[in-house]
Each structure stands twice: as C-alpha cells, then as structure tokens.
Amino acid sequence: MEQRYRAGLEVRDGAPVNEVAERYGVSRQAVYGGEIGSTRLV
C-alpha cells in the first residue's frame, strides 16, 4: 500500500508516468486510471 502511495506522489509531483509505471511494475494505464495512489492522478 505504501508503495502505491509513493508512486502516486511521484506522478503528482511531476515524474513522468511511464517512468513511475516501469519503476513500480504496472502499466501506464494503471497509473492514469488511479490504480496507483489514493486518488485519480490525471
């Protein structure tokens, strides 16, 4: 859970979605869909 939160914060703070997705082993769609982090990111 904490890992998902950190990924969400990275994107919110401006990290490229593709880099965050790769680092956390998820798809870009998962990041865009808000499956990473506690709220929708985009």
Order of alpha helices (4+ residues) and beta strands (2+ residues): alpha-alpha-alpha
